[in-house]
Amino acid sequence: MKTEEEAIAEAMAAHVAGVHAGPTLGRDVRRRHRAHVLRFRTAGAALVTALVAVTVPALINSGEPPKTQHAATGQDRAVMDLVTVPSVVDMPAAKAVATLKQAGLVVEDPETATEKGQVRAQAPAAGQEVQKGTNVQLTVGPEVSLPQDLGDLGDGRKFGGIHVGYLPDGLEWGKWSGKNGFGKTSYTTTFTEPGQEEGFYAVQVVVFADEASKQIAQQLATYSKDGAEILDIAGKRAYLAKITEGGEVDSGPGDSTTSTIGWTLREGLAVEVYISPDYAKKVDAGAELKKIAEGIEPVK
Protein backbone atom coordinates (compact mmCIF):
# COMPACT_ATOMS: atom_id res chain seq x y z
CA MET A 1 0.00 0.00 0.00
CA LYS A 2 1.33 3.44 -1.03
CA THR A 3 2.05 6.03 1.57
CA GLU A 4 0.40 9.47 1.42
CA GLU A 5 3.69 11.03 0.36
CA GLU A 6 4.09 8.57 -2.55
CA ALA A 7 0.54 9.22 -3.77
CA ILE A 8 1.05 12.99 -3.73
CA ALA A 9 4.35 12.65 -5.61
CA GLU A 10 2.69 10.55 -8.34
CA ALA A 11 -0.22 12.98 -8.69
CA MET A 12 2.16 15.95 -8.95
CA ALA A 13 4.18 14.24 -11.65
CA ALA A 14 0.99 13.60 -13.64
CA HIS A 15 -0.14 17.24 -13.35
CA VAL A 16 3.08 18.68 -14.74
CA ALA A 17 3.77 16.04 -17.36
CA GLY A 18 2.32 18.16 -20.17
CA VAL A 19 3.96 21.44 -19.25
CA HIS A 20 7.24 22.44 -20.92
CA ALA A 21 9.25 25.47 -19.96
CA GLY A 22 10.91 27.54 -22.66
CA PRO A 23 14.51 26.59 -23.54
CA THR A 24 15.83 29.96 -22.36
CA LEU A 25 14.94 32.04 -19.35
CA GLY A 26 15.90 35.62 -18.58
CA ARG A 27 16.41 38.57 -20.90
CA ASP A 28 19.06 39.75 -23.32
CA VAL A 29 19.14 43.25 -24.86
CA ARG A 30 21.19 43.75 -27.97
CA ARG A 31 21.62 46.61 -30.40
CA ARG A 32 22.66 46.49 -34.01
CA HIS A 33 22.66 48.73 -37.05
CA ARG A 34 20.50 48.19 -40.09
CA ALA A 35 21.11 49.82 -43.46
CA HIS A 36 17.77 50.72 -44.98
CA VAL A 37 17.36 50.38 -48.73
CA LEU A 38 17.46 54.14 -49.12
CA ARG A 39 19.97 56.32 -50.91
CA PHE A 40 20.05 59.21 -48.50
CA ARG A 41 20.60 57.86 -45.02
CA THR A 42 21.43 54.86 -42.86
CA ALA A 43 19.46 54.58 -39.64
CA GLY A 44 20.36 52.57 -36.58
CA ALA A 45 17.88 50.22 -35.03
CA ALA A 46 17.52 49.06 -31.47
CA LEU A 47 16.94 45.35 -31.19
CA VAL A 48 15.19 44.49 -27.95
CA THR A 49 14.98 40.80 -27.15
CA ALA A 50 12.68 39.28 -24.55
CA LEU A 51 12.53 35.57 -23.85
CA VAL A 52 9.73 33.20 -22.89
CA ALA A 53 9.03 32.10 -19.35
CA VAL A 54 6.36 29.55 -18.49
CA THR A 55 4.94 29.10 -15.00
CA VAL A 56 4.23 25.60 -13.76
CA PRO A 57 1.04 25.50 -11.65
CA ALA A 58 1.37 24.12 -8.15
CA LEU A 59 -0.52 20.99 -7.20
CA ILE A 60 -3.43 21.66 -4.92
CA ASN A 61 -4.22 18.86 -2.53
CA SER A 62 -7.92 18.04 -2.75
CA GLY A 63 -7.92 16.90 0.82
CA GLU A 64 -9.10 13.42 -0.22
CA PRO A 65 -7.44 10.47 1.40
CA PRO A 66 -4.69 9.02 -0.79
CA LYS A 67 -6.61 5.83 -1.41
CA THR A 68 -9.50 7.70 -3.10
CA GLN A 69 -7.42 9.97 -5.40
CA HIS A 70 -7.81 9.00 -9.06
CA ALA A 71 -4.99 8.68 -11.58
CA ALA A 72 -4.37 11.96 -13.45
CA THR A 73 -5.44 12.13 -17.10
CA GLY A 74 -4.70 14.54 -19.95
CA GLN A 75 -7.66 16.64 -18.84
CA ASP A 76 -5.95 17.21 -15.49
CA ARG A 77 -2.79 18.54 -17.08
CA ALA A 78 -2.09 22.26 -17.41
CA VAL A 79 -3.48 23.68 -20.64
CA MET A 80 -1.82 26.83 -22.04
CA ASP A 81 -4.16 29.36 -23.68
CA LEU A 82 -3.28 30.26 -27.27
CA VAL A 83 -3.48 33.82 -28.60
CA THR A 84 -2.95 35.28 -32.07
CA VAL A 85 -0.04 37.70 -32.31
CA PRO A 86 -1.25 41.14 -33.50
CA SER A 87 0.69 43.21 -36.00
CA VAL A 88 2.60 46.05 -34.32
CA VAL A 89 4.97 46.92 -37.16
CA ASP A 90 4.95 50.67 -37.92
CA MET A 91 3.44 51.43 -34.50
CA PRO A 92 5.23 53.73 -32.05
CA ALA A 93 7.11 51.54 -29.56
CA ALA A 94 4.96 52.46 -26.56
CA LYS A 95 1.74 51.74 -28.44
CA ALA A 96 3.13 48.43 -29.70
CA VAL A 97 3.93 47.30 -26.15
CA ALA A 98 0.44 48.27 -24.98
CA THR A 99 -1.17 46.42 -27.91
CA LEU A 100 0.78 43.26 -27.15
CA LYS A 101 -0.14 43.47 -23.46
CA GLN A 102 -3.82 43.80 -24.34
CA ALA A 103 -3.53 40.65 -26.46
CA GLY A 104 -2.07 38.72 -23.52
CA LEU A 105 1.55 38.96 -24.67
CA VAL A 106 4.47 40.80 -23.11
CA VAL A 107 7.69 42.63 -23.87
CA GLU A 108 9.64 42.39 -20.66
CA ASP A 109 12.36 44.99 -21.14
CA PRO A 110 11.14 48.46 -20.02
CA GLU A 111 13.52 50.17 -22.47
CA THR A 112 11.34 49.10 -25.38
CA ALA A 113 8.29 50.95 -24.07
CA THR A 114 10.27 54.19 -23.87
CA GLU A 115 12.05 53.87 -27.24
CA LYS A 116 11.49 56.74 -29.62
CA GLY A 117 10.56 55.66 -33.11
CA GLN A 118 8.47 52.96 -34.72
CA VAL A 119 8.60 49.19 -34.70
CA ARG A 120 10.42 47.92 -37.80
CA ALA A 121 9.99 44.19 -37.18
CA GLN A 122 8.54 41.73 -34.69
CA ALA A 123 9.01 38.10 -33.75
CA PRO A 124 6.87 36.04 -33.55
CA ALA A 125 5.27 37.45 -36.69
CA ALA A 126 1.73 38.79 -36.81
CA GLY A 127 -0.92 36.10 -37.20
CA GLN A 128 0.99 33.32 -35.46
CA GLU A 129 -0.66 31.46 -32.60
CA VAL A 130 1.47 31.37 -29.45
CA GLN A 131 0.96 30.64 -25.80
CA LYS A 132 -0.52 33.43 -23.72
CA GLY A 133 2.26 35.24 -21.86
CA THR A 134 4.81 34.75 -24.63
CA ASN A 135 7.36 37.56 -24.86
CA VAL A 136 7.70 39.32 -28.20
CA GLN A 137 10.95 40.51 -29.76
CA LEU A 138 10.74 43.97 -31.34
CA THR A 139 13.12 45.86 -33.60
CA VAL A 140 12.62 49.57 -33.00
CA GLY A 141 13.94 52.36 -35.23
CA PRO A 142 15.08 55.28 -33.08
CA GLU A 143 14.40 58.89 -33.95
CA VAL A 144 16.78 60.21 -36.57
CA SER A 145 18.09 63.70 -37.01
CA LEU A 146 18.33 64.55 -40.68
CA PRO A 147 20.69 67.34 -41.76
CA GLN A 148 19.71 70.81 -42.92
CA ASP A 149 22.90 71.48 -44.85
CA LEU A 150 21.20 73.95 -47.19
CA GLY A 151 19.11 75.68 -44.54
CA ASP A 152 15.36 76.27 -44.67
CA LEU A 153 14.30 75.64 -48.28
CA GLY A 154 10.73 76.86 -47.80
CA ASP A 155 8.72 74.34 -49.81
CA GLY A 156 11.92 72.54 -50.83
CA ARG A 157 11.47 73.09 -54.55
CA LYS A 158 14.33 75.55 -55.11
CA PHE A 159 17.87 74.44 -54.25
CA GLY A 160 21.27 73.75 -55.80
CA GLY A 161 20.58 75.95 -58.83
CA ILE A 162 17.30 74.33 -59.91
CA HIS A 163 13.56 74.75 -59.38
CA VAL A 164 11.23 71.73 -59.18
CA GLY A 165 8.03 72.71 -60.94
CA TYR A 166 6.02 69.47 -60.82
CA LEU A 167 5.52 66.88 -58.08
CA PRO A 168 2.89 64.15 -57.76
CA ASP A 169 -0.22 65.25 -55.88
CA GLY A 170 -0.07 65.11 -52.10
CA LEU A 171 3.71 65.22 -51.64
CA GLU A 172 5.40 67.71 -49.32
CA TRP A 173 8.98 68.71 -48.61
CA GLY A 174 10.81 66.23 -46.36
CA LYS A 175 12.27 69.14 -44.33
CA TRP A 176 15.90 68.13 -44.74
CA SER A 177 18.74 68.71 -47.20
CA GLY A 178 22.24 67.38 -47.73
CA LYS A 179 25.32 68.33 -49.72
CA ASN A 180 28.33 66.50 -51.17
CA GLY A 181 26.79 63.07 -50.51
CA PHE A 182 26.93 62.21 -54.23
CA GLY A 183 30.28 63.84 -54.91
CA LYS A 184 31.68 67.28 -54.26
CA THR A 185 29.21 70.07 -55.17
CA SER A 186 26.19 67.77 -55.12
CA TYR A 187 22.96 68.68 -53.31
CA THR A 188 19.86 66.69 -52.43
CA THR A 189 16.50 66.76 -50.72
CA THR A 190 13.34 64.65 -50.66
CA PHE A 191 9.57 64.92 -50.87
CA THR A 192 7.35 62.68 -48.78
CA GLU A 193 3.77 61.59 -48.28
CA PRO A 194 1.98 63.31 -45.35
CA GLY A 195 2.63 61.42 -42.12
CA GLN A 196 5.46 59.38 -43.60
CA GLU A 197 8.10 58.41 -41.05
CA GLU A 198 11.12 60.69 -40.86
CA GLY A 199 13.97 59.35 -42.95
CA PHE A 200 11.80 57.76 -45.64
CA TYR A 201 10.85 59.36 -48.94
CA ALA A 202 8.61 59.20 -51.99
CA VAL A 203 10.68 61.32 -54.39
CA GLN A 204 14.33 62.35 -54.05
CA VAL A 205 16.06 64.96 -56.21
CA VAL A 206 19.85 65.21 -56.50
CA VAL A 207 21.66 68.11 -58.19
CA PHE A 208 25.16 67.56 -59.57
CA ALA A 209 27.03 70.84 -60.10
CA ASP A 210 30.39 71.58 -61.72
CA GLU A 211 32.76 68.56 -61.54
CA ALA A 212 30.04 66.30 -60.06
CA SER A 213 27.87 66.83 -63.16
CA LYS A 214 30.21 64.64 -65.19
CA GLN A 215 28.86 61.60 -63.34
CA ILE A 216 25.53 61.91 -65.16
CA ALA A 217 27.15 62.10 -68.58
CA GLN A 218 29.13 58.97 -67.76
CA GLN A 219 26.04 57.15 -66.49
CA LEU A 220 24.10 58.12 -69.62
CA ALA A 221 26.70 56.37 -71.76
CA THR A 222 26.79 53.30 -69.49
CA TYR A 223 23.07 52.95 -68.87
CA SER A 224 22.16 53.34 -72.53
CA LYS A 225 24.32 50.30 -73.33
CA ASP A 226 22.76 48.36 -70.46
CA GLY A 227 19.17 48.74 -71.62
CA ALA A 228 17.94 51.97 -70.02
CA GLU A 229 15.22 53.86 -71.88
CA ILE A 230 16.66 56.98 -73.54
CA LEU A 231 14.37 60.04 -73.54
CA ASP A 232 14.37 63.66 -74.62
CA ILE A 233 13.93 66.15 -71.77
CA ALA A 234 13.76 69.74 -73.02
CA GLY A 235 16.10 68.88 -75.88
CA LYS A 236 18.53 66.95 -73.65
CA ARG A 237 19.11 63.18 -73.64
CA ALA A 238 18.03 61.46 -70.43
CA TYR A 239 18.06 57.89 -69.13
CA LEU A 240 15.10 56.24 -67.40
CA ALA A 241 15.71 52.93 -65.65
CA LYS A 242 15.30 50.82 -62.55
CA ILE A 243 18.64 50.89 -60.76
CA THR A 244 19.88 48.31 -58.25
CA GLU A 245 21.71 49.21 -55.05
CA GLY A 246 24.89 48.25 -56.93
CA GLY A 247 24.22 50.92 -59.53
CA GLU A 248 23.21 48.60 -62.36
CA VAL A 249 20.24 48.67 -64.72
CA ASP A 250 17.65 46.00 -63.87
CA SER A 251 15.36 44.96 -66.71
CA GLY A 252 13.28 42.62 -64.52
CA PRO A 253 10.39 43.33 -62.13
CA GLY A 254 12.85 44.86 -59.68
CA ASP A 255 10.73 45.26 -56.55
CA SER A 256 13.78 46.45 -54.60
CA THR A 257 15.19 48.66 -57.35
CA THR A 258 14.93 52.44 -57.51
CA SER A 259 13.17 54.04 -60.47
CA THR A 260 15.57 56.72 -61.71
CA ILE A 261 15.80 59.43 -64.34
CA GLY A 262 18.94 61.46 -65.01
CA TRP A 263 20.01 64.12 -67.51
CA THR A 264 22.13 67.27 -67.97
CA LEU A 265 20.23 70.57 -67.87
CA ARG A 266 23.16 72.63 -69.09
CA GLU A 267 26.93 72.51 -68.92
CA GLY A 268 28.02 71.98 -65.32
CA LEU A 269 24.51 71.23 -64.02
CA ALA A 270 22.83 67.80 -64.02
CA VAL A 271 20.00 66.15 -62.11
CA GLU A 272 18.88 62.69 -61.02
CA VAL A 273 15.42 62.00 -59.61
CA TYR A 274 14.45 58.82 -57.75
CA ILE A 275 11.10 57.33 -56.78
CA SER A 276 11.36 54.97 -53.81
CA PRO A 277 10.44 51.29 -54.28
CA ASP A 278 7.48 51.63 -51.88
CA TYR A 279 6.06 54.74 -53.57
CA ALA A 280 6.58 53.16 -57.00
CA LYS A 281 3.95 50.59 -56.04
CA LYS A 282 1.37 53.38 -55.72
CA VAL A 283 2.09 55.38 -58.88
CA ASP A 284 3.27 54.96 -62.46
CA ALA A 285 6.90 55.64 -61.60
CA GLY A 286 8.11 56.06 -65.19
CA ALA A 287 5.37 58.53 -66.11
CA GLU A 288 5.82 60.54 -62.91
CA LEU A 289 9.59 60.75 -63.34
CA LYS A 290 9.14 62.13 -66.86
CA LYS A 291 6.75 64.82 -65.58
CA ILE A 292 9.08 65.77 -62.74
CA ALA A 293 12.04 65.99 -65.11
CA GLU A 294 10.14 68.13 -67.60
CA GLY A 295 9.18 70.53 -64.79
CA ILE A 296 12.75 71.09 -63.49
CA GLU A 297 14.45 74.28 -64.68
CA PRO A 298 17.84 75.83 -63.90
CA VAL A 299 17.78 79.05 -61.89
CA LYS A 300 20.43 81.59 -60.98
N, C-alpha and C positions, 0 to 999 in steps of 0.2 A: 504493500500500500504506500502511495506517494505521500510525502510530507507536504504540509502547507507551503513551505518555501519552494519545493520542487514544482508544485502546481502553478504557483505564481510565476516562476521563471519560465515555464513552458508557455503560459498564456502571453507573457510579455514578448517572447520571441516570435510568437504567431502574429501579434499586433504590428510589429515593426518589420515584418518580413518583406512587405511590399513597398517600403519607403527607402529611397536612395538619395543620399546627400550628393550635392554637386561635387565635381572632382577638385574644385579649388575654392577655398574660403578666404575671406579678407578682401583687400582692395588695392589696386595698383593704378596710379595716375601717371600717364605718360604724355609727352608733347612731341609733336613732329611737325614738319613743314610740308605743305602740299603746294605744288605749282599748278595753278588753275590754267585751263586751256584758254588763256587770254593773252593778247599781245602787249598789254600796257601795264601789267602789274603782277607780282607774285605775292599771295597772301599766306600768312601762317595760319595754322589751324591747331586748336587745342584738342587733343584726344583724351577724353575722360573715360576711364574703364572702371566698371563696377562688376563685381562677380556675384554668383548665385549662392545663396545660403538657404538651406531647407531645414525647417524645424521638425524634429521628431516628437509626436505627441506622447505624453506620459501615460502609462497604464493606470487606469482608475480601478481600484478594487471594488467590485460590486457588493462586497460584504457577504456573498454567498459562501457557504462552506466549500472547501476545496473539492469535496466529492461530488458536488452538484454543478460545478462549472463545466460548460460544454467546450469542446475543442473549437478553436478559432477557425473561421472560414475566410474566404476572400472578402466577404461583405464586412467583416470586422476590421479589415486592414484600412490604414489611412488612405483616403482618396484625395488627391490634389486637384483643386479646381483649375480648369483651363480658361484662359482669356485670350482674346485676339489682340495682337499688338497694333495700336493705332499708328498712323503716319504722323511723325512730328518733324519731318524734314522741312526746312524753310521757316520753321517757327522760331521766334526768339527763344533763347535757352530756358529762361524762367517759365515761359508758357509751356514749353515742351515737357519740362519736369512735372508741372502741375497736371498736364494732360495724361501723362503716364501714371501718375499717382491715382488719378480719378479712375483709370482703367484697372487698377489693382496691381500695377507694376511700380518699380522704384528705380531711382538713380541715387546711389548711396552718397556719392561724394558731394559735399555742399558747394564746392567750387563751381560745379556745373550750373547750378541754379543762379549763380551770380555772374556767369560769363556774359560778356557783351558780344552781341552778334547773333547769327542764326545757325540752326542745326544744319550741317552739311550732309551728314549720314548717320544712320542708326543701325544697331545690331542688338537683337534680332530685327529683321526687316518687317515692315508693315504687312499685316495680314497673316503673319504666322501665329499659330496657337502655341502658347507656352503656359507653364504653371503660374498660377497667381503668386505674386511676390517675387517673380524673376526680376533681376536687375538688368537694366538696359544700358548699352554702351553708346555714347553719343560723340560725334565729331562736331565741334563747334568752331565756327569761323569768327575770330575776334574782330572788333572794330578796326577799320583801317583808316589811315590818314593819308589821303591822296594829295599830291603836291599842287601848288598854285604857282608854278614857275613863271607864268606869264601874267599873273595878277588877275584881277576881276575882269572877265571878258564880257560882262553884260549878259547877253543871250548866248554867248559862245560862238557866234557865227563869223566873227571877224578876228582873225589872228594870223600871225606868220606871213602876212602879205597877201592873204586871200579873204574873200567873203563867200560864205556858204549861203546860196540863195534858196535852195530847195531842200527840205527834209520830209520824210514820211510823216503823215498826220500823227499827232499825239506825242511826238518826241520832244524832250527838253534837254537843255544843256546839263551835262554831268557834273558841273561845278568843280572841275579840276583841269589842270593843264600841265604839260611836261615839255621839256626841251632836251635836245641832244640825245634822246633815247634811241634814235634811228640813224645816228651819225651826227657829226658836228653840224650845227646850224639846221637841225630838224626840230619841228614843233608839232605837238599833237594835243587833241582833246577828244571828248566823246559826247554822244547824245544818247539819252536813256529813255526808257518807258517810265511814266509816273509810278513812284513807289518801288522802283527796281532797287535791289540792294546795292549799297555803295561798293564800287569796285567792279561792277558788271556793266555791260554796255549793249546798246543795240547797233549804233553806228559809230565808227571811229574815223577821224580824218587826220592824216599826217601830211605835213608840209615839209618838203625837202628844198632847202635854199642853197644857193651857191654850190660849193663842192659836193654837198650831199645830193644835189639834184641829179648827178651823174648816175646814181644808183638806179633810177627809174629808166633811164635810157638803156642801161645794161640789161635790166630785167625785161624790157620790151623785146630786145633781141633774143634773149633766152626763152622767155615764155612763148613767143610766137612760134619757135621751133618745137616747143613741147606741147603744142595743141591748144593754147589759149585763144579765145576769140579776139580778133583784132577789130577795133571800132574806130570811128571818126568822132572826136569830141571837139567841136568848134574849130575844125580844120586840123586838128592834131591827132596823131595815131595814139590809140590807147589799147591796153590789154584788159580783158575781162576773164577771170578764171577763179576756180576754187583752189586755194593754196593750202598745202599741208603745213604742219608746224615745222617741218624741215625745209620749207621754202620751195616746194616742188608743185607743179601743176598736177591736179588730180582729175582725171576724166571720168571717174566713177561717181557713185551716189554721194560719197564724201560727207557723211553726217558730222564728222568732226573737223572738217575743213572750213576755211574762212573765205567767204565770197569776197573777191577783191577786184578793184579797178584802179589802174594807174596810168598816168600820162603826164606830159610836160606842157605846162601852160605857156611858158615863154622861156627864153634862155635864162638859166640859173634859178628856175622856179618850177617845181614839179609836185604832184599830189598823188597820194594813194588813199583810197577809201575802203573800209572794211565793214561788212555786216556780220555780226556774230552768228555762230552756228545756231544758237537758240532762236534768235530773232528771224533768221532765214527760214525757219519752219513756219513763221506766221505771215510772211510776205513773199512776193516774187523778187528774190534778192537781185537777180540780174537786171530786171526792169527798174528797180529802185536805184541801183547803183548808177545806171545810165542817167536817170533824172538828176541825181545828186551831182554827178560829174558835169552835166550840161549847165547846172545852176551855179557852179563855182567860177568866180572871176578874180583876177589879180587886182589888188588895190595898192595904192602907195602908202 
